[in-house]
Structure formats: C-alpha cells, structure tokens
Amino acid sequence: MSRVWLVWGVGVVAYIVAVLHRTSFGVSGLAASERFSISPSVLSSFVVLQIVVYAGMQIPAGVLLDRYGSRVMIAAGALIMASAQMVLALTESLPLAVAARVFVGIGDAMTFISVLRLVPQWFAPRRVPLMSQLTGIFGQIGQILSALPLMLLLNGPGWSFAYGSAASLGLLSFVLAVSVIRNAPPGLEVVAAPAGLREVGTQIRAVWRRHGTRLGFFTHMGTQFSMTTFALLWGVPYLRSAQGLSAAEAGSLLTLSVISAIVAGPIIGILSGRFPMRRSYLVLAIMISNAAMWTVVLALPGPAPIWLLALLVMVISVGGPGSMIGFDYARMFNPSTSMGTAQGMVNIGGFLASLLVIQAMGLILDAMGGYSFDSFRVAWLVQYPVWIVAITGVLVTRGKTRKQMGLVLRPIRQVWRERGDRPKG
Ligand SMILES: N[C@@H](Cc1c[nH]cn1)C(=O)NCC(=O)O
C-alpha cells in the first residue's frame, strides 16, 4: 500500500475511534441514567458539556494544528480519549464521569480537523474535495461501532467491559498514529511560525473576518446539527420511548443513518466539485429538507410508521456530508498557514447549534415530565430557530463573498435555457 493511503487510512481510523468515543454516551444513555442515577436534563448536560468542550477547543486546536501539524494532534487526542474512556469504564462516581467526558471532548476536538488537514497535504488538489468527503464519511463508522457492538457489549458483559473495550481501541489508535502518520510528504510540510498571544489573536480575527470562513460556519451549523443531536443523545431515547421502537430497531435506524451519509457523501462531493459556484444551493436544499421532514413527523398526533422514521433519518443524515461543504469554503478562502484555525471555526458552527438544541431539549423534557411522546414532540421544535439563523447567515455571507469576488451568477433558469438551446450532437 502506498504511503499516502497508509497515512490517510491511519488518520481515518483515529477519527473512527474518536467518533466511537463521542457517540458512546448517546447509545448508553439509558444505562448511564441508571448507573449514575441521573434525570434527562443531567444526562443531556453530560453530552452538552462534552460538546461545549469540543466546540470551545476548536480554535485552540486549530491554532495548535497550524503550529505543530496533524501527527502530534491526532496522537495526543487518541491518548487523551482512551484514558478518559478507561476512567469512565471503572468509575461509579458522577463527578469523575463528568470529568472523563470533558476529556473525551478535548481529545475529540483535536482529531477531525487534524485528519482533514492531512488531505490537502497528501493528495493532489483535484482529489481534495472527494477525499475530504470520504474522510468525513468513513469516520461515521465509529457511530456504527457505538450503535451495534458497543450496545451489545453494554447489554451483555456490561458497562465496564464496553467502555474498557472502547479505551483499548483508543490506545491502538494512539500507537498507530505515532508510528505511521507524518504531517506531509518529506520536504513539503508547511507550518505556521511561532507566534505570541497577541499575534495569534490577530490571526484568529483575520480568519473570522473572511466572509468565506463565516459562510462555512453557517453552512456547517444548519446542515449537521439535527443529525448530531439525534446521534449524540436524543435519537435513541426518542425512537424507543416516544416512538415505541425496540433497541434493535433504534440501532438499525442509526446504522441506516450512516449508510445514508455514505451514499450521499460522494454525490455531494461530485456535485460540489462540478458546480463549485452553486454549492450553496445544495446547502440550502439540505437545511430546508431537514426542516420539512421534521415538520411531517412532528405534525403526526401519534407515533410515526417506521418507514417514515427511516425516511426522516435518511434525510437528516445527508446533513453530515453536506456540512463538509463548510470546510471546502474554509479551504477556498484561507491560506494554508491558517487552514487549521479556519476549519476549527467552521466546525464550531454545527456543534454549537447541537449543544444548544441538546440542552434546550433536556430542559423541555424535564419540564414536561420525561421521555414521553408529547414532551419529545415539543422538544424537537427548538430546531426551527437554528435553521432560520443558519439560512439567513448563509444568504448574507454568500452575498458578501460573491461581492468580494466580483462574482455575478446567471440565474439557474437562464443556464438551463441556454443548455436546451445548445445544438445537440
Ligand atoms: N459533518 C461531520 C462529518 C461528516 C461527514 N459525513 C458525515 N459526517 C463533521 O463536521 N465532523 C466533525 C467531527 O469532528 O466529526
């Protein structure tokens, strides 16, 4: 196997294991409620705290990534997460469990953007959009590992064995990262120069001021938060307690979600590569279809048929690969020495929205008496303000970006008309 595939493959394995750690608490939510005797809102606070840390660490992680490169960041992230999962495997103390999830958030924050950073370093520019999509997609296998084997281990040998196994996988990923990953092919490495706090602050502000970075931020926000909320915490309790599905059915829907993202990813990668100036239409279509699908399901007065829930899961899952367009924008509008910072900023979008929604849902569920059909029906409504903010953000920053580029796009109708008028053959 050539060096490039090996480096990328090990990076992807590290990301898969990070996603496994990240999603493990969501699938073990009901078991965690019993083990630590906690209510829905405390349970959601766990996940919220983990995402707060993940989102809060994006800019520091991005700055460190620009400075030290992918290898150190991926290896350190893997070790931190493995140690935290081992603590979680062994403890029955709530404060220690909370601290462990904080460290899972820290390690997780260091992983994805560092793996994504390997792509433009190791692959030819024309391959970058598709390889970035594939990086994102393969990472979601970690969610399958949570939904199926981890769930089986939880229901069989139990909590400690399940979390201990996740920790061992994390250790393996640390060893692989140290031995195999290199930041770039020999002689091609570009790292940011050492900088003081003031210079770093100036650089961060410069990155945020670029309209393309903010376009990426709102893109990431509106496309992926619904699926993240579903996968990280509220999906399984909703499907089981409100919609009456079995654990196996709920697990299968989470697997279907990953399969949908795997199918959608390359299509989005190819479409956004062929029509780079129209990528935002794809982004807006994804946000609107997510909102429309939820509207149909929430409008029903009782549990939805399983085919409709499957359709909901498939539609919202397209948001995962759709959010990768946000990273394309960051890459397009930022120099390579501040790419890590820009991608970290974009990544905050979806996770910030997810944590607000997860926490708000936990509070609503608590106030309405727990995991009932009616309380979930109200709780999911908190998604709509996020779609409004994200769609507005995309429209505004897209306008500014186009203006800055001096770009005037012909209306789509005109493009189609001209295509039709072109002589055939
Ligand atoms: N949107 C995800 C990645 C993705 C790609 N396909 C499905 N999901 C994302 O932004 N990930 C960041 C992370 O840390 O996982």
The ligand as an SDF file (V2000), in Angstrom:
LIG
                    3D

 15 15  0  0  0  0  0  0  0  0999 V2000
  -20.1790   16.7130    9.3530 N   0  0  0  0  0  0  0  0  0  0  0  0
  -19.2210   15.9360   10.0280 C   0  0  0  0  0  0  0  0  0  0  0  0
  -18.5140   14.9800    9.1940 C   0  0  0  0  0  0  0  0  0  0  0  0
  -19.4140   14.0670    8.4050 C   0  0  0  0  0  0  0  0  0  0  0  0
  -19.2490   13.7450    7.1330 C   0  0  0  0  0  0  0  0  0  0  0  0
  -20.2160   12.8750    6.8230 N   0  0  0  0  0  0  0  0  0  0  0  0
  -20.9520   12.6920    7.8650 C   0  0  0  0  0  0  0  0  0  0  0  0
  -20.4550   13.4200    8.8450 N   0  0  0  0  0  0  0  0  0  0  0  0
  -18.2810   16.8680   10.7710 C   0  0  0  0  0  0  0  0  0  0  0  0
  -18.2980   18.0510   10.6160 O   0  0  0  0  0  0  0  0  0  0  0  0
  -17.4840   16.2860   11.5950 N   0  0  0  0  0  0  0  0  0  0  0  0
  -16.6320   16.9220   12.5250 C   0  0  0  0  0  0  0  0  0  0  0  0
  -16.2470   15.8770   13.5100 C   0  0  0  0  0  0  0  0  0  0  0  0
  -15.4560   16.1370   14.4350 O   0  0  0  0  0  0  0  0  0  0  0  0
  -16.7660   14.7630   13.3870 O   0  0  0  0  0  0  0  0  0  0  0  0
  1  2  1  0
  2  3  1  0
  2  9  1  0
  3  4  1  0
  4  5  2  0
  4  8  1  0
  5  6  1  0
  6  7  1  0
  7  8  2  0
  9 10  2  0
  9 11  1  0
 11 12  1  0
 12 13  1  0
 13 14  2  0
 13 15  1  0
M  END
$$$$
